[in-house]
Amino acid sequence: MDDAPPSPIPALPLPAIHASHGGCWLRSGAGQTRGVGKGDAIVAAADTPLLMLNAPLVATRLGYPDLSGLDLLELFAFIHPARFVVPTAKGLAHALDLPEPGGDDAIPLLLQQAAEALLATCERSDWQEREGAWSALQSLIRLRWAWAPLLTARIAAPQRAERWLFSRLPEWEDAPERPQPGQVVLDPAAVTARLAQLTGSGAEARPTQQAYAGEAAHLFSPRRREGLPHLLLAQAGTGIGKTLGYLAPASLWAQESGGTVWVSTYTKALQRQLRRESRRAWPSTRADGTQPVVVRKGRENYLCLLNLEDALQGGFTGRAAVLAQLVARWAGYSQDGDMIGGDLPGWLGTLFRQRGIAALTDRRGECVYAGCPHYRKCFIERSARASAQADLVIANHALVMVNAARSREAAQRPTRIVFDEGHHVFEAADSTFAAALTGAETIELRRWVIGPERGSKGRRRGLAARLADLASYDEAGAKAISAARHAAEALPGDGWLQRLAEGAPFGPLEELLAAVRATVYARDESGGQEAGYGLETEAAQLDGAFIERAGAAQAALAALRQPLIRLGGRLEALLAEPPDWLDGPGRARIEGARHSLTWRIDLLTAWEALLDRLGGPADPEYVDWLAVERGDAREFDIGIHRRWLDPMKPFASVVLEPAHGVMITSATLRDGNDWDAAIAKSGAKALALAPRLSSFDSPFDYAAQAEVLIVTDVPKGDVAALAGAYGRLIEASGGGALGLFTAIRRLRAVHGRIADRLARAGLPLYAQHVDPIDTGTLVDIFRDDPRASLLGTDALRDGVDVPGHSLRLVVMEQVPWPKPSILHRARRLAGGGSAYDDRIIRARLAQAFGRLIRSRDDRGHFVVLSSAFPSRLLSAFPAGTPVTRLTLDEALQRLTSGAFGKSVQTESNP
């Protein structure tokens, strides 16, 4: 390859490598670029540190997992923490204002230019993220971070010592309890005027959106009777503008009543969209500095400052310690400390092999609340307090349900709620109100009670450590803690899975799990064909030995629950008659501990109830089964599961009944023109409540903008033919394809067969479960490159908003039949048999089709590779959408010609 002409843009004179499915290119520090084979690339990487972009991805492309080097993404995260960049060569070029590379062979030069541009930033006087960089660099030098020597020459020591991160973070302030909202009735004209204000003076008036906003206003009317909220089910087709449609009455009601509206989503993508749209209705801060709009997530999404401090002080070693330093850099500039879907780059955690991001959050419920030295700066506490004073709280379905069920502050429980992406409310309730007595769950409870196992590192603290002052002050409390610690010894400990595999369980719970495992394998009828996938069997017809083990396990759980109840009583007594030493922070810590205790007591009660039922008749309200969870040919959990047959019953009592107004809205709420399923999945029947029903069709011209192609000649089960079809379809569309699979195994097989071929044609292909990149970042990459395509599973079927030319083809490998699980079989029997299945399939098809047309200018094809596509499912697609059954060759002709509506064999789609 000829050398590139001299570039006027400064480039760091270090060798750089780029590897894609199309090949590998290596550029020397002297400026020569050449194509190399994978073997030569690996040798070069082993000899000297190379500049590269996303080292784990390069390692995957080369098939060399031990690859390391100078990753530009790590350098970007250090220099520009909390700043977004698409982690591709194109995205990096745009972020640094560099020319976009013309092809794969030009990317190594770009990496050299980007490295120099980033390092040069450190020498500029206008570098906005300078504070804390020098101190962090000193730690990274000791950790031998690859970039540290290059940064040392560029970052000058500050004239005065930099403040430690934990002293720079602002403290949250207590605020008086907010009064109850005023009882107001919204004027329809005022709602319309507020909507016009939000959409802007130059926006075209949309009568359908105005009507939708008017319907949404009804949920804010005063409640007529206790326990009977206003319930609105509103279907709003894509393009209605439903976000501003409900934000208009919500913002007006919050202004007039002084109350708080909760908007709940299922996906993080919609949360980000809501945050952007809400800026039209509210300023970023009020005059007093408080936030009118707050994003709330579960505790496990936020950085735990105590975990971070421990990681920085030796809790993390090696590469994980480097990650901790980069996260600390981000924490100083983060808007809200949200690590999952917030302003922490989603790709940062995937650069490090260990699950470091998860270890820096509070996933185990170990928070010591006011006992934490960083309590006044805690991101989680700041978010919770800000939401109590907010006009709008943006949350997710699970958090809203958990908050309604066990919020520490009754006054903070949501009473006016909009469930956007409402077709997922049933799914979220199903998960929230489930019970699972598994090895993974019980070992976490053991650690919560006892604390760290011998030889383990980290901050894990047991009850005795968290409540040491109570134990020293209150003898009865100390005895309860001691009894709980002793009882928790009966729970599974470290190494439980190996002991079960070796036939040597220890303790009553492990013996029960061993019996579960043996029963599941004994009843397995897959013949080993599903090796690597989970197995399950009904919790029925269990023998006497199994029931005896269940009884022993139940007794062990009761022996733990009783001292926890006594401990909760001692905490209540301590709060009722506080000693002199119990100050405000101490009281807050005791209240937090009591809340955590209540949660664990409820968990143990649910487990005991589950075990109690095993020896008796089945409870028609529940579905119980035994399961061995497996993945990648290894077991990772074993246990007994319980789900509500209808999870909307607890949803109705916990969420709906205390609320005053609830709206459930989605583009795919009802089944065709039938509201019965939507009403059944709203919880209305449990309260004998007749919901208000509204429907608004999409303004898009689907007959002109889209077409459904049902390909009839791709044999089912023929992976080679399936891969060939995907490859040819993506080539015909020139990329811009979203491929949806029902099985990870087939996804990987298809990707492995076509990725190299497509890359050589200049069509990048990315895939979930293949590329070491988080799903959100994969969607960002896909959105940023119109020639890229993305393969994925259920997570991409909805919640992916990619308007424009970047998404012009959706391909489903087959009809998305429901998985024939024990839970599904029970609900199918109760829900009408095959008609129940059809409703699920039509909903999945509608959600997948909804990815295709997101604006009036979009055009695209929706392809299903199934010769056995029943006509009864066609009502899943919007009325007027042309549906054509044809061969693969005919489908390719339609894609290359860009034809719409000129069908080969069109079926009616009412």
JORA-V628884 format. One record per backbone hydrogen bond with DSSP energy under -1.0 kcal/mol. NH is the residue of the N-H (numbers start at 1). CO is the residue of the C=O. Records with the same first field share a line. If there is no record, write none. Layout:
# JORA-V628884
NH: CO / CO
This chain:
# JORA-V628884
12: 112
14: 12
16: 27
17: 51
18: 25
20: 23
23: 20
25: 18
26: 34
27: 16
28: 32
31: 28
34: 26
36: 24
41: 37
42: 38
43: 39
44: 40
45: 41
46: 42
47: 43
48: 44
51: 15
52: 70
58: 54
59: 55
60: 56
61: 57
62: 58
63: 59
64: 59
67: 64
70: 50
71: 69
72: 52
75: 71
76: 72
77: 73
78: 74
79: 75
80: 76
83: 80
88: 86
92: 88
93: 89
94: 90
95: 91
96: 92
98: 93
106: 103
107: 104
110: 106
111: 107
112: 108
113: 109
114: 110
115: 111
116: 112
117: 113
118: 114
119: 115
120: 116
121: 117
123: 120
124: 121
127: 124
133: 130
136: 132
137: 133
138: 134
139: 135
140: 136
141: 137
142: 138
143: 139
144: 141
145: 140
148: 145
151: 147
152: 148
154: 151
155: 151
167: 164
168: 164
169: 165
172: 376
182: 257
191: 187
192: 188
193: 189
194: 190
195: 191
196: 192
197: 193
198: 194
199: 195
200: 196
203: 200
210: 206
211: 207
212: 208
213: 209
214: 210
215: 211
216: 212
217: 213
218: 215
219: 216
220: 217
221: 218
228: 225
230: 660
232: 662
233: 692
234: 664
235: 694
236: 666
237: 696
240: 237
245: 241
246: 242
247: 243
248: 244
250: 246
251: 247
252: 248
253: 249
254: 250
255: 251
256: 252
257: 253
258: 254
261: 391
262: 416
263: 393
264: 418
265: 395
271: 267
272: 268
273: 269
274: 270
275: 271
276: 272
277: 273
278: 274
279: 276
280: 277
281: 278
282: 278
286: 290
289: 286
294: 392
296: 394
301: 298
302: 299
303: 337
304: 360
308: 304
309: 305
310: 306
311: 307
312: 308
313: 309
314: 311
315: 310
316: 311
320: 317
322: 318
323: 319
324: 320
325: 321
326: 322
327: 323
328: 324
329: 325
330: 326
331: 327
332: 328
333: 330
334: 330
339: 301
348: 345
351: 348
352: 349
356: 354
359: 355
360: 357
361: 358
363: 361
371: 368
372: 369
375: 372
377: 374
382: 378
383: 379
384: 380
385: 381
386: 382
387: 383
388: 384
391: 292
392: 292
393: 261
394: 294
395: 263
397: 265
400: 396
401: 397
402: 398
403: 399
404: 400
405: 401
406: 402
407: 403
412: 409
413: 410
417: 661
418: 262
419: 663
420: 264 / 418
422: 665
424: 421
425: 422
428: 424
429: 425
430: 426
431: 427
432: 428
433: 429
434: 431
435: 642
437: 640
438: 436
439: 638
442: 438
443: 439
444: 440
445: 441
446: 442
447: 443
448: 444
449: 445
450: 446
451: 447
456: 453
463: 449
466: 462
467: 463
471: 467
472: 468
473: 469
474: 470
478: 474
479: 475
480: 476
481: 477
482: 478
483: 479
484: 480
485: 481
486: 482
487: 483
488: 484
490: 487
491: 488
496: 493
499: 495
500: 496
501: 497
502: 498
503: 500
504: 499
509: 490
511: 507
512: 508
513: 509
514: 510
515: 511
516: 512
517: 513
518: 514
519: 515
520: 516
521: 517
522: 518
523: 519
529: 526
531: 528
533: 530
535: 628
537: 626
539: 624
540: 538
547: 543
548: 544
549: 545
550: 546
551: 547
552: 548
553: 549
554: 550
555: 551
556: 552
557: 553
558: 554
559: 555
561: 557
562: 558
564: 560
565: 561
566: 562
567: 563
568: 564
569: 565
570: 566
571: 567
572: 568
573: 569
574: 570
575: 571
576: 572
577: 573
582: 579
583: 581
587: 583
588: 584
589: 585
590: 586
591: 587
592: 588
593: 589
594: 590
595: 591
596: 592
597: 593
598: 594
599: 595
600: 596
601: 597
602: 598
603: 599
604: 600
605: 601
606: 602
607: 603
608: 604
609: 605
610: 606
611: 607
612: 608
613: 609
616: 613
622: 619
623: 643
625: 641
626: 537
627: 639
628: 535
629: 637
631: 634
634: 631
636: 629
637: 629
639: 627
640: 437
641: 625
642: 435
643: 623
645: 621
649: 646
651: 647
652: 648
653: 649
654: 650
655: 651
656: 651
657: 652
659: 656
660: 415
661: 415
662: 230
663: 417
664: 232
665: 419
666: 234
671: 674
674: 671
679: 675
680: 676
681: 677
682: 679
687: 684
688: 685
689: 684
692: 231
694: 233
696: 235
702: 700
704: 701
705: 701
706: 702
707: 860
708: 882
709: 862
710: 884
711: 864
712: 886
718: 715
719: 717
722: 718
723: 719
724: 720
725: 721
726: 722
727: 723
728: 724
729: 725
730: 726
731: 727
732: 728
733: 729
735: 730
736: 788
738: 809
739: 790
740: 811
741: 792
747: 743
748: 744
749: 745
750: 746
751: 747
752: 748
753: 749
754: 750
755: 751
758: 754
759: 755
760: 756
762: 759
763: 758
766: 789
768: 791
770: 767
771: 767
773: 771
778: 774
779: 775
780: 776
781: 777
782: 778
783: 779
784: 780
788: 785
789: 764
790: 737
791: 766
792: 739
796: 793
797: 794
807: 804
808: 736
809: 736
810: 861
811: 738
812: 863
813: 740
817: 815
821: 819
825: 821
826: 822
827: 823
828: 824
829: 825
830: 826
831: 827
833: 828
835: 832
836: 833
837: 833
838: 834
839: 835
840: 836
841: 837
842: 838
843: 839
844: 840
845: 841
846: 842
847: 843
848: 844
849: 845
850: 846
851: 848
852: 849
858: 855
860: 705
861: 808
862: 707
863: 810
864: 709
865: 812
866: 864
873: 870
874: 871
876: 873
877: 874
880: 909
881: 878
884: 708
885: 905
886: 710
891: 887
892: 888
893: 889
894: 890
895: 891
896: 892
897: 893
898: 894
899: 894
903: 901
907: 883
